[in-house]
Amino acid sequence: MEPVDDILIPSESDKTGPSRLRTKHVLRAFAGIVIIATIGYASMLYRQDAASTIANRNADLVGVIPGVLFGVVLWWYAGRKVGAVTRPLFRNATDADSEVRLDRHNLWWVAVSLVAGFIGLFSATVGATLLLRREALLTAYPFLREVHLAPWPIILMGSALILLAMLALALALRRRST
């Protein structure tokens, strides 16, 4: 039996050139810094606010979550190839193998999707706020005390608009036959 030397001796093809700092490495380092700094800030808030209530301390910690998520998404984005993240959204209908592209035929559906989605998310958020934190909303906007607002119709209307937005986006993504 022959000894296996190639495991211990590095091959010459591994070092094709001098190692250099690429954009991917810079973005990953920045993402790591963002994540570590955000977690450090959260721990500082948690220790500094020791005398406050548990609800306030938890609210501070929940407020830090978007920073951590931004770092995670940036870390993920840095590891992808440029071709994977620069694909256009809407397909050219004349070429079967082409990527999705925006044209005049599906522009209407995209506009309907954006408007319905925005209004639907806003309505659902206001309805959920009325349902869960009615007093906080009425304290912020005292003129709403004179208006009778039921939360469920607002939530249902917002949900219907969100479904309409998804349907319109699906129609915009549908390939036209020419």
Residue frames relative to the residue before (quaternion, step in Angstrom):
aa qw qx qy qz dx dy dz
M 1.0000 0.0000 0.0000 0.0000 0.00 0.00 0.00
E 0.3377 -0.7547 0.5325 0.1812 3.55 -0.88 0.97
P 0.4845 -0.6520 0.4858 0.3227 3.60 -1.04 0.68
V 0.3893 -0.7038 0.5484 0.2289 3.54 -1.12 0.71
D 0.0909 -0.8328 0.5459 0.0086 3.55 -0.22 1.30
D 0.6051 0.6094 -0.3711 0.3533 3.59 1.07 -0.56
I 0.5616 0.5831 -0.4029 0.4270 3.61 1.17 -0.22
L 0.7441 0.4168 -0.2218 0.4727 3.55 0.93 -0.87
I 0.7130 0.3925 -0.2475 0.5257 3.58 1.08 -0.58
P 0.3713 -0.7377 0.5094 0.2418 3.61 -0.64 1.05
S 0.4525 -0.6846 0.5013 0.2743 3.53 -1.01 0.81
E 0.5880 -0.6007 0.4195 0.3426 3.56 -1.22 0.50
S 0.6341 0.5643 -0.3381 0.4063 3.60 1.10 -0.57
D 0.5325 0.6345 -0.4156 0.3756 3.62 1.18 -0.26
K 0.7524 0.3140 -0.1833 0.5492 3.57 1.05 -0.74
T 0.0615 -0.8359 0.5454 -0.0044 3.53 0.10 1.31
G 0.7958 -0.0867 0.0758 0.5945 3.57 1.13 -0.42
P 0.6850 -0.4605 0.3333 0.4556 3.54 -1.23 0.04
S 0.4684 -0.6623 0.4959 0.3098 3.55 -1.01 0.76
R 0.0701 -0.8021 0.5930 0.0058 3.53 -0.97 0.85
L 0.5245 -0.6221 0.4867 0.3178 3.47 -1.25 0.51
R 0.1530 -0.8011 0.5759 0.0572 3.56 -0.60 1.15
T 0.6820 -0.4786 0.3607 0.4191 3.53 -1.32 0.29
K 0.6057 0.5691 -0.3470 0.4345 3.56 1.06 -0.74
H 0.6667 0.4952 -0.3030 0.4673 3.57 0.98 -0.81
V 0.6406 0.5162 -0.3240 0.4671 3.58 1.01 -0.79
L 0.6685 0.4914 -0.3048 0.4677 3.60 0.92 -0.88
R 0.6550 0.4967 -0.3215 0.4700 3.59 0.96 -0.76
A 0.6322 0.5099 -0.3360 0.4769 3.60 1.02 -0.71
F 0.6480 0.5060 -0.3167 0.4730 3.59 0.98 -0.83
A 0.6385 0.5169 -0.3259 0.4679 3.60 0.98 -0.82
G 0.6482 0.5084 -0.3197 0.4683 3.59 0.96 -0.79
I 0.6410 0.5141 -0.3220 0.4704 3.57 0.99 -0.81
V 0.6452 0.5174 -0.3221 0.4607 3.60 0.96 -0.86
I 0.6728 0.4922 -0.3054 0.4602 3.60 0.88 -0.90
I 0.6837 0.4798 -0.2925 0.4657 3.59 0.85 -0.93
A 0.6620 0.4997 -0.3130 0.4627 3.59 0.93 -0.84
T 0.6548 0.5080 -0.3168 0.4613 3.59 0.99 -0.78
I 0.6588 0.4828 -0.3118 0.4854 3.57 0.96 -0.80
G 0.6292 0.5233 -0.3309 0.4699 3.60 1.05 -0.71
Y 0.6424 0.5093 -0.3162 0.4775 3.57 1.01 -0.80
A 0.6410 0.5189 -0.3270 0.4614 3.59 0.99 -0.80
S 0.6733 0.4776 -0.3127 0.4699 3.61 0.91 -0.81
M 0.6163 0.5295 -0.3476 0.4680 3.60 1.07 -0.66
L 0.6471 0.5093 -0.3163 0.4710 3.59 0.96 -0.86
Y 0.6666 0.5195 -0.3024 0.4408 3.55 0.92 -0.91
R 0.7017 0.4439 -0.2709 0.4869 3.60 0.96 -0.81
Q 0.6743 0.5124 -0.3022 0.4375 3.58 0.99 -0.80
D 0.7371 0.3962 -0.2130 0.5043 3.59 1.07 -0.71
A 0.1905 0.8359 -0.4996 0.1241 3.59 1.06 0.64
A 0.6834 0.4940 -0.2931 0.4505 3.60 1.09 -0.59
S 0.5964 0.5808 -0.3767 0.4063 3.61 1.15 -0.32
T 0.6651 -0.5072 0.3676 0.4064 3.53 -1.31 0.17
I 0.6454 -0.5276 0.3862 0.3949 3.53 -1.26 0.40
A 0.6240 0.5470 -0.3449 0.4387 3.60 1.03 -0.73
N 0.6637 0.4884 -0.3121 0.4728 3.61 0.97 -0.79
R 0.6495 0.5095 -0.3233 0.4627 3.57 0.98 -0.77
N 0.6600 0.4911 -0.3070 0.4784 3.58 0.99 -0.78
A 0.6238 0.5301 -0.3381 0.4643 3.59 1.05 -0.70
D 0.6286 0.5208 -0.3341 0.4712 3.59 1.04 -0.70
L 0.6740 0.4907 -0.2968 0.4657 3.56 0.96 -0.85
V 0.6458 0.5044 -0.3253 0.4718 3.59 1.01 -0.76
G 0.6231 0.5530 -0.3355 0.4396 3.59 1.11 -0.61
V 0.6494 0.5185 -0.3099 0.4620 3.59 1.21 -0.39
I 0.4908 0.7030 -0.4094 0.3118 3.61 1.20 -0.43
P 0.6487 0.5159 -0.3608 0.4277 3.69 0.85 -0.71
G 0.6227 0.5385 -0.3477 0.4487 3.60 1.04 -0.61
V 0.6538 0.4929 -0.3069 0.4852 3.56 0.99 -0.83
L 0.6581 0.5049 -0.3138 0.4621 3.59 0.94 -0.84
F 0.6098 0.5370 -0.3489 0.4670 3.60 1.06 -0.69
G 0.6569 0.5062 -0.3068 0.4671 3.58 0.95 -0.83
V 0.6554 0.5068 -0.3133 0.4641 3.59 0.97 -0.83
V 0.6627 0.4898 -0.3071 0.4760 3.60 0.93 -0.87
L 0.6427 0.5094 -0.3250 0.4709 3.60 0.99 -0.75
W 0.6221 0.5282 -0.3325 0.4728 3.59 1.03 -0.74
W 0.6568 0.4994 -0.3050 0.4756 3.59 0.97 -0.89
Y 0.6640 0.5195 -0.3025 0.4447 3.57 0.91 -0.97
A 0.6523 0.5362 -0.3209 0.4290 3.60 0.95 -0.80
G 0.6935 0.4857 -0.2856 0.4489 3.60 1.06 -0.54
R 0.6037 0.5805 -0.3557 0.4148 3.60 1.22 -0.18
K 0.5106 -0.6113 0.5040 0.3339 3.53 -1.23 0.51
V 0.6356 -0.5620 0.3728 0.3758 3.55 -1.16 0.63
G 0.6490 0.5347 -0.3250 0.4327 3.59 0.95 -0.78
A 0.6555 0.5270 -0.3150 0.4399 3.58 1.09 -0.64
V 0.7686 0.3560 -0.1990 0.4928 3.60 1.07 -0.58
T 0.6883 0.4673 -0.2973 0.4685 3.61 1.20 -0.07
R 0.3456 0.7405 -0.5096 0.2694 3.58 1.14 0.46
P 0.4616 -0.6737 0.4917 0.3021 3.59 -0.93 0.78
L 0.5901 -0.6279 0.3929 0.3211 3.54 -1.19 0.51
F 0.8214 0.2234 -0.0939 0.5164 3.60 0.82 -0.89
R 0.4687 -0.7292 0.4555 0.2027 3.53 -0.99 1.00
N 0.4438 -0.6302 0.5650 0.2944 3.54 -1.21 0.57
A 0.3974 -0.7749 0.4434 0.2120 3.58 -0.51 1.17
T 0.6362 0.5559 -0.3464 0.4077 3.62 1.09 -0.49
D 0.7457 0.3339 -0.2035 0.5394 3.61 1.07 -0.58
A 0.4012 -0.7554 0.4674 0.2233 3.59 -0.59 1.14
D 0.7348 0.4169 -0.2355 0.4805 3.58 1.05 -0.69
S 0.5150 0.6701 -0.4181 0.3331 3.58 1.20 -0.08
E 0.5831 -0.5630 0.4594 0.3634 3.48 -1.31 0.30
V 0.6216 -0.5366 0.4085 0.3986 3.54 -1.26 0.28
R 0.0100 -0.8012 0.5978 -0.0249 3.61 -0.93 0.92
L 0.4716 -0.6565 0.5161 0.2831 3.53 -1.27 0.48
D 0.0639 0.7852 -0.6145 0.0431 3.58 -0.86 0.94
R 0.7354 -0.4525 0.2749 0.4229 3.55 -1.28 0.09
H 0.6251 0.5684 -0.3439 0.4098 3.59 1.15 -0.47
N 0.7819 0.2925 -0.1806 0.5200 3.58 0.97 -0.67
L 0.3928 0.7264 -0.4748 0.3044 3.59 1.25 0.15
W 0.6179 0.5496 -0.3423 0.4461 3.60 1.04 -0.77
W 0.6868 0.4811 -0.2906 0.4608 3.59 0.88 -0.90
V 0.6147 0.5312 -0.3453 0.4698 3.57 1.09 -0.65
A 0.6541 0.5076 -0.3110 0.4666 3.60 0.95 -0.86
V 0.6457 0.5045 -0.3160 0.4783 3.59 0.96 -0.85
S 0.6471 0.5252 -0.3176 0.4522 3.57 0.97 -0.83
L 0.6748 0.4965 -0.3021 0.4549 3.59 0.89 -0.88
V 0.6846 0.4780 -0.2937 0.4654 3.58 0.86 -0.93
A 0.6812 0.4793 -0.2943 0.4686 3.59 0.86 -0.93
G 0.6504 0.5156 -0.3222 0.4553 3.58 0.97 -0.77
F 0.6632 0.5019 -0.3108 0.4601 3.59 0.92 -0.86
I 0.6930 0.4567 -0.2840 0.4801 3.59 0.82 -0.97
G 0.6414 0.5319 -0.3230 0.4487 3.60 1.01 -0.76
L 0.6653 0.4850 -0.3078 0.4769 3.60 0.92 -0.85
F 0.6387 0.5168 -0.3248 0.4685 3.57 1.01 -0.79
S 0.6754 0.4945 -0.2983 0.4585 3.60 0.87 -0.93
A 0.6642 0.4963 -0.3103 0.4650 3.58 0.90 -0.87
T 0.6459 0.5138 -0.3213 0.4642 3.59 1.02 -0.73
V 0.6589 0.4852 -0.3123 0.4825 3.60 0.94 -0.84
G 0.6516 0.5129 -0.3185 0.4592 3.60 0.96 -0.79
A 0.6594 0.4914 -0.3064 0.4794 3.57 0.97 -0.82
T 0.6320 0.5146 -0.3318 0.4750 3.58 1.05 -0.70
L 0.6387 0.5071 -0.3250 0.4789 3.59 1.00 -0.76
L 0.6739 0.5016 -0.2966 0.4541 3.56 0.99 -0.78
L 0.7927 0.3478 -0.1633 0.4733 3.58 0.82 -1.01
R 0.8175 0.1300 -0.0240 0.5605 3.61 0.92 -0.86
R 0.0137 0.8542 -0.5191 0.0271 3.55 0.77 1.01
E 0.6750 0.5060 -0.3039 0.4427 3.61 0.88 -0.88
A 0.6312 0.5236 -0.3383 0.4615 3.58 1.03 -0.70
L 0.6586 0.4940 -0.3057 0.4783 3.59 1.01 -0.79
L 0.6801 0.4775 -0.2947 0.4718 3.58 0.95 -0.81
T 0.6088 0.5262 -0.3551 0.4757 3.60 1.15 -0.49
A 0.6748 0.4871 -0.2923 0.4712 3.57 0.99 -0.81
Y 0.7850 0.1468 -0.0639 0.5985 3.59 1.05 -0.78
P 0.1818 -0.8427 0.4956 0.1063 3.63 0.19 1.24
F 0.5915 0.5849 -0.3831 0.4016 3.63 1.08 -0.49
L 0.5815 0.5934 -0.3746 0.4115 3.61 1.22 -0.32
R 0.5095 0.6491 -0.4241 0.3730 3.61 1.23 -0.24
E 0.6682 0.5049 -0.2948 0.4601 3.57 1.13 -0.65
V 0.6855 0.4524 -0.2702 0.5024 3.60 1.22 -0.40
H 0.3486 -0.7158 0.5638 0.2195 3.56 -0.97 0.88
L 0.0143 0.8081 -0.5860 0.0587 3.57 -0.50 1.21
A 0.1582 -0.7651 0.6192 0.0785 3.55 -0.73 1.09
P 0.4239 -0.7540 0.4337 0.2524 3.62 -0.67 0.99
W 0.6505 0.5706 -0.3434 0.3651 3.62 0.92 -0.77
P 0.6505 0.4847 -0.3580 0.4624 3.67 0.86 -0.66
I 0.6358 0.5206 -0.3338 0.4619 3.60 1.05 -0.70
I 0.6486 0.5044 -0.3153 0.4749 3.60 0.98 -0.82
L 0.6677 0.4995 -0.3038 0.4608 3.61 0.93 -0.87
M 0.6413 0.5091 -0.3237 0.4741 3.58 1.01 -0.79
G 0.6555 0.5056 -0.3105 0.4672 3.58 0.95 -0.82
S 0.6500 0.5075 -0.3140 0.4705 3.57 0.99 -0.81
A 0.6432 0.5119 -0.3247 0.4678 3.59 1.00 -0.78
L 0.6592 0.4957 -0.3140 0.4702 3.59 0.99 -0.75
I 0.6184 0.5232 -0.3451 0.4741 3.59 1.07 -0.65
L 0.6440 0.5012 -0.3168 0.4834 3.61 1.01 -0.78
L 0.6234 0.5234 -0.3314 0.4771 3.60 1.06 -0.74
A 0.6395 0.5239 -0.3251 0.4592 3.59 1.00 -0.79
M 0.6597 0.4929 -0.3130 0.4731 3.59 0.96 -0.82
L 0.6384 0.5187 -0.3210 0.4694 3.59 1.02 -0.78
A 0.6652 0.4932 -0.3068 0.4692 3.60 0.93 -0.86
L 0.6435 0.5008 -0.3299 0.4756 3.60 1.01 -0.70
A 0.6279 0.5192 -0.3360 0.4726 3.58 1.04 -0.71
L 0.6511 0.4938 -0.3182 0.4807 3.59 1.02 -0.73
A 0.6375 0.5152 -0.3325 0.4666 3.60 1.05 -0.65
L 0.6912 0.4751 -0.2792 0.4676 3.59 1.03 -0.70
R 0.5152 0.6547 -0.4122 0.3688 3.55 1.24 -0.39
R 0.4220 -0.7113 0.5042 0.2484 3.54 -0.92 0.90
R 0.3606 -0.7235 0.5508 0.2076 3.54 -0.92 0.94
S 0.3113 -0.7161 0.5844 0.2207 3.55 -1.04 0.66
T 0.1406 -0.8149 0.5593 0.0579 3.58 -0.73 1.04
